[in-house]
Amino acid sequence: MGESSLSAAPPLLLRWQGLLAGWRVGTVGERLVPLAGLVLCALMAGLPLVSRAGLSLLILASGALWLLLALRRPARGIGAINAWILVILAVALVATGFSPVPSAAAKGLLKLVSYLGVYALMQEVLWAAPLWWDRIVASLLGGSLLTSVIGLRQLYADTSELAGWADPTSVAAGTVRIYSTLDNPNLLAGYLLPILPLALVAVLRWRQPARRLFALAALVLGLAALVLTYSRGAWMGLVAAAAVIVVLLAMQQTRRWPPLWRRLVPVLVLVGGVALLTVLVFQVEALRVRVLSLLAGRGDSSNNFRINVWLSALDMIQARPWLGIGPGNDAFNLIYPLYQQPRFNALSAYSIPLELAVEAGIPGLVAGIGLVLASLRRGVAVWRRNAAMALPAMGVLAVIAGLGVQGLTDTIFFRPEVQLTGWFCLATLSAADGSRPPAGAAARV
């Protein structure tokens, strides 16, 4: 892995890269980048459609392809984003070694490593041939478009199962919630949330009418499907992502305006957006019911459930604040019952910060925050200085904001359907520097 330019003395950790740089492997070796790009496109398009076994095979293939590519080119510097990722990996390794359930934690560690293999391959492909960014996004949009259509068609089928996702004791009882191919409305919303900003970027970035229409269809239908999941966390994440996009676009369009207007316009646009959102909430009953359920506290069964799980997660952190229980849901499922409150079973901490602290202690939480901050700094820098990647960087910043807000009250992010899109966004930033391979060494696409 590496996001900075080529250096004369690569870090010791990366000196194994390039060991096969002089090895002639014929046509197959020359086309490793296109092959890797196709595998990534298949993986990202199939996230909501392929079985877990199929996804596992594509993830393993991605890791193997990255290893081959890394052996065939010299190492680059690590960079801030990758440095924090390595810190996360090191903390997870230590947490696994000291876990009270090491076998279960080892499975979680292996899963993390496999996802990082996909991230590393994405970064390598985007660095070698940036045009694969648009192809991977097109694959993501294709999968999301089909998933959104399937979800919207559920509105015309038997709604008894859809309504079953609303707790009868909740203030939102009877709400019809679609879930498409993912069998869970919250997961469908989490899957669509990071894709929608990328779809908007594609609408703005792609010039051919057919491509732009395709991206617009994915954006509109995906937005409709996300709203109809009635996932409150995803709604809040969508508002956060939209706010980031609106502010950045307003700043971009007013760069040559007088200083006063440069400061006022983004604020006025945000105020107008808040006013519009307020009107929608008060005028649309379904939205009003779901928003009011956020204010019901323990009076809403979903809120009450999460509060009890959070309290148990805090007890787990207090018991093992520095080492955690080890990564992965298997370790969580074995340890959580020792701390859970009666009748409140859970598969996760339902909060990304709490989950990080439970799995890897305070060091894991600090490493996660460090990765987010480094990514935000990198995203802003790319948005300001790299004209070719300004729009993708804007989309990534919106994705980080959206997933961050949703992640405060849910851990859908850790599912591969969501997490791999997040890793793609980080790979976009870490690969978006000004350095490129020499023309003669560039991979043919």
Secondary structure by P-SEA (a helix, b strand, c coil): ccccccccccccccccccccccccccccccaaaaaaaaaaaaaaaacccccaaaaaaaaaaaaaaaaaaaaacccccccaaaaaaaaaaaaaaaaaaacccaaaaaaaaaaaaaaaaaaaaaaaaaaacccaaaaaaaaaaaaaaaaaaaaaacccccccccccccccccccccbbbbbcccccaaaaaaaaaaaaaaaaaaaaccccaaaaaaaaaaaaaaaaaaaacccaaaaaaaaaaaaaaaaaaaaaaaccccaaaaacaaaaaaaaaaaaaaaaaaccaaaaaaaaaaacccccaaaaaaaaaaaaaaaaaaacccccccccaaaaaacccccccccccccccccaaaaaaaaccaaaaaaaaaaaaaaaaaaaaaacccccaaaaaaaaaaaaaaaaaaacccccccccccaaaaaaaaaaaaacccccccccccccc
